[in-house]
Amino acid sequence: MRVTFNISSGSEDPKQAVELREKFEALMVEYGLQGTTRGDEYSKRAIFNGSYRTEAKEE
């Protein structure tokens, strides 16, 4: 399985975007997915994107 997400706070409160990013990251761990979230939080906006997937099985 592969999960990707994008979060952009626009001109709204960037703290909410940070909270949502943290919840997404916790959910990915809960489902056993591995990956990364990248992005930045600024004073007036926040932008994050993440890409997670299940570990490839060896044959």
C-alpha positions as CSV (number, residue, x, y, z in Angstrom):
1,M,0.0,0.0,0.0
2,R,1.1,3.5,-0.7
3,V,-0.2,6.7,0.9
4,T,0.7,10.3,-0.1
5,F,-0.6,13.5,1.3
6,N,-0.3,17.3,0.9
7,I,-1.2,19.8,3.6
8,S,-1.3,23.5,2.9
9,S,-2.7,25.9,5.5
10,G,-3.0,28.8,3.0
11,S,-3.5,32.0,5.0
12,E,-5.3,30.1,7.7
13,D,-3.7,29.1,11.0
14,P,-0.5,27.2,10.3
15,K,-0.6,25.5,13.7
16,Q,-3.6,23.5,12.6
17,A,-1.6,22.2,9.6
18,V,1.2,21.2,12.0
19,E,-1.3,19.3,14.2
20,L,-2.8,17.5,11.2
21,R,0.7,16.6,10.0
22,E,1.5,15.0,13.4
23,K,-1.8,13.1,13.3
24,F,-1.0,11.8,9.8
25,E,2.4,10.7,10.9
26,A,1.1,8.8,13.9
27,L,-1.5,7.1,11.7
28,M,1.1,6.0,9.2
29,V,3.1,4.4,12.1
30,E,-0.1,2.8,13.5
31,Y,-0.6,1.1,10.1
32,G,3.0,0.0,9.8
33,L,3.9,2.3,6.9
34,Q,7.3,3.7,6.4
35,G,8.2,7.0,4.8
36,T,8.8,10.7,5.3
37,T,7.0,14.0,5.7
38,R,8.7,17.1,4.4
39,G,7.8,20.8,4.5
40,D,8.0,23.9,6.5
41,E,6.0,26.0,8.9
42,Y,6.1,29.8,8.5
43,S,4.5,32.6,10.5
44,K,1.5,32.8,8.1
45,R,1.4,29.4,6.4
46,A,2.6,25.8,6.5
47,I,3.1,23.4,3.7
48,F,3.8,19.6,4.2
49,N,3.8,16.6,1.9
50,G,4.3,13.0,2.9
51,S,4.9,9.7,1.2
52,Y,4.5,6.4,3.0
53,R,4.3,2.8,2.0
54,T,4.4,-0.8,3.3
55,E,7.8,-2.3,3.3
56,A,8.6,-4.3,0.2
57,K,8.5,-8.0,0.8
58,E,11.5,-10.1,-0.2
59,E,10.7,-13.0,-2.5
